[in-house]
Amino acid sequence: MTTQRMLFNERLSKPGLIVAPGVYEMVSLRLADRMHFDALYMTGYGTVASLLGLPDAGLATYSEMVGRVSAMANMATTPLIADGDTGYGGLLNVRHTVRGYEAAGAVAIQLEDQEFPKKCGHTPGRRVIPMEDMVKKIEVAVASRIDPRFKIIARTDARTTLGLDEALRRGEAYARAGADILFIESPESREEMKRIGQTFPDHPLIANMVEKGRTPVFSKIELEQLGYKIAIFPVTALLASVQAMTKVYDHFKDSGSSIDNPVDLYDFADLSKLMGFEDVWEFEKRFVETK
């Protein structure tokens, strides 16, 4: 994990946008990891959906989520940014969460200023805690990490209910508290994103690209011009997967067969290789007697 943190820190210091696709279970992780992105993003929305079949509304526990972080980070060679929700409780919980995510192998943890139970940032009904309370959480998070290269991402959800001015005020306070990366969630226009970039020209910023969410989706060049350093795409692969599965299951229901399936399928032999069967075959050749 030391190597991954070193790589992520080096990449942060270089020009250009870091594209971090969302991964939500081990197949998506394996597939994205082999494509050599600069970072991967363990999405809370997708992880809760795939692990529990439930909405990202504060229902997953710390133990469930840190277990996913550990499984993903230990399998991936790509640096993994992990969603840590609100820190799963008070200040002591934040310390425990930061140390747990760091020990599990993530290169960065995202903490947000929502009230508990939290909700996905592009859904309605979100409420935020007082800014001073979140400042204390960030201070605790910074003080709790062992490796200074482990990054603390401070996210504010204030834009939707309290307006952009309040979100920017909170971003400035979280930066002063020691946050390494800022995440102003759910800006609603190019103009708002431009203002965010102009407010924090020297601080790495995350853009959350959710198709049909509250924020417009921009190209890589546009995000760089707007002043963003990291673009996360938390649910794009999940949306594509669910769309493809829906078509497949509809076809089964209508025809009772996979013949003339409307979806292009990943090759089964390639999937077996992706899952690591080549290692199994080599092991068996070496150690297992064959008749």
N, C-alpha and C positions, 0 to 999 in steps of 0.2 A: 504493500500500500504506500510505502514511502516513495517508491518510484512513480506511482500514479499521482501523488500530490506534487512531486517535483515537476512532472510533466505539465500538470494543470497550472501550476504557478508560472512556469516558463511561458506557457501559451497565453496566460492573462497579460503578461508583460509585452507581448508582441502585437503588432497592428492587426486589424481585421476582426470580423465577427466570429465568435465561437457558436457553432450550430450544435445544439444538444437535443437530439430526438428523445421523445418519451419512451421509456421501457416500463412494462407493468407486470411481467412475469418472466419465466426463465427462457421461453422460446424467443420472445421479442428481444430479450437481453442477448442471447447467443447470436441472433441474426444481426442486430445492430453492432455488437462488439466486433464482429469480423470485418466491418466496413470502415474501421479506423477513423471514426469521428474524433474530434478533440475532447468531447465529453458526452456522457449520457445523463439523462434526467429521470430519476425514479419518481414517476408521477404518483401523487397520493390518490388522485381520482381513479386512475387505472389500476393501481395496486389494490386499493380497497375493493374495487369492482371485481377484479379477477380472484382475489383471495377470499372475499366474503360474499360476493354477489350483492353488495349493499352500496348505498350512496356515500359519497365522501362528505360525511356530515358529523365527524367526530366519533364515529362508531368503532373504528379500529383502535386497538390499544397500542401503547408503546411497545410491548413485548412482540405483538404481531408485526409491527412495522420494522422494528430493529432486526427481527429475524429475516425479513425480506431484504433489508440493506445488506446484512451479512452474506446471505446467499448470492445476491447479485454481485457485490463488490469482490467476493472471493472467486467468482467465476470469470469476471470481466478483466480484460487487460486495459480497457479504456477507463479514464477517470469517471467516477460516478458521483453526481450531485443528487442528494436525497432530500425529499420533503419531510420535514420534522413537525409539520402542523404548528401548534401553539407551544410546543415543548411538553405537552401532555400533563399540564398542571401548573403549579406555582414555581417559585424560584428554585427550590430544591429539585423539583422534577426537571426543570430546564438544565440544571447542572448534570443530572443523571442522564438525560437524553443526549446532550452534547457529547459526553464522555462515551456513551454507548454507541452512538453513530460513528464517532471517530474510531473507536476500537473495532467496529464492524467493518471499517475499510473505506467509508465514503471520503471524498475529498472536500466536500462542503455540505453544510446542513442549512436548510431554509427554515426560518422561524417567522411566524406571522403574528400580527397584532389583533387578531380577532378574539372575540369572546369565545369561551368554550360552552357548548360544542361548536366547533368551527364548521364552515361550509366551503365548498368549492368556490374559487374566486370569481367565476363567471356565472354564478347562480344568485338569485335574489335572497334577501333576508339576512345579509351579513351585518354584524355589529362589531365594533372595535372597542378594545379596552382603552383606558386613559393613556395618553402618550407617555406619561411619566412611568407607568407600570411597564410598558414595553421597553423603555430605555433601561430600566433596571434588569429586564430579562436579557437584553443584549449585553449589558455589562457583565452579568453572570456568565453568559455563554462564552464571551471572550476570555474571562478569567478561568473558565473551567477546562478549556481545551489543553491538551498536553503538547501537541505539535502545532507551533505557530503557523504552519503552512495549511492547516485545516481551516477552511474559510467559513465565516459566519455570514449568511445571507439574511438581511432584514427585509421582510416584506410588510408593506402596509396596505390594508384593504379600505382605507378611509375615503378614497376617491368616490365610490359609488354613493355613500350616504352623507358624507361631510364635505365633499367637493375637492377639487384639485389643489386649491391653496392649502388646505389642511393636510392633504397627502404629502405635499412638498415640505411643509413644516415638519411633519413627522420624519420624512426621509433625512432631512438635515440633522434632526436630533439623533436619529439612529446612527448616522455616520459619525457624529461626535462621540457617541457611546462606544464606537469601535467596530461597527459592522464593516466587513471587507467589501461587500457587494450589496447594492440596493435594488429592491424590487418594488416599484410603484405599480400595484396591481390595477388592472382594468381602466386605463385611460381610454377615452372614447372617440378620439379623433387624431389625425396627423398633427394638428396644431398642439394638442395636449402632449403628445409624445415628443414633439420638438421642444416644447417648453421644459419638459422633464430633462431632456438631454442638455439643454442650455443651463439648467439649474445645477446639474452635477457633471460638469465637463471633465472633472479629474477623478471621478468615482465610477467604477464598473457598474453598469446597469443591465438588468435583465428585462427582456421583452417577452411577454407570454403570448404566444401565437396560438389561439384557440379558434378553429374554424367555426364561424357563425356564433362566436362569443361576443363579448362587449367591446373588444379591441379590434380595429382593422388589422388584417394580415398584410404584411409588407414583404418585399423582396429583401434579399441579403444586402444588396447595395443600398436600398432605402433605409434599412435599419442602421447601417453603418453611418449614413449621412445624418440620421436623426440623433446619433450619439450613443447608440447601444453597443454593448460589448458581448452579451450572450443572448441568444434567441433559443428559447425552449419551445418545443412542439409537443406538449404533454399527451394529447389524445389523438393525434392524427393517425398513428398506426392502429390504435384501438378502434377508431371510427371506421377505418378501412377494413379491419378484420371483421367487425360486426356486420358491416354492409355485405361483405363477401359471404359470411356464414349465413346471413339471412337469405341470400339468393340460393345457396346450396340447399338449405333446409326446405325452402319453398319448392325447389325442384324435386327433392325427395318426396314431399307431400303430394305433389301433383302427378309425378311419374312413377314413383316407387323404385327408381333406379338412378345411378350416377351417369348413365349414358346420356350424351348431349347436355352434360352439365354446363350451365351458362358462365361459369367462372374459370379462368385459367388457373390450373392447379400447380403448386410447387411440386417438383419431381420427388417421388418417394425415396429414391436412392439418395438424392441430395439432402433430403430431410434427415435420413439416417446418418449421413456424414456430419451434418450440422449438430446432431444430438450426441455425437461422439462414438458411434458404433465402430468406426475404423480402429479406435483404440481397443475396443472389446475384441475385434477380430484378430488384431495383432497379439493381444494377450493370450487368446485361445490357441493361436498357432504356436506360441512359445511354451505355454504351460499346460494346456489341456490336451490329454491324449485323445486322438481321433482313431476311430475304428474303420 
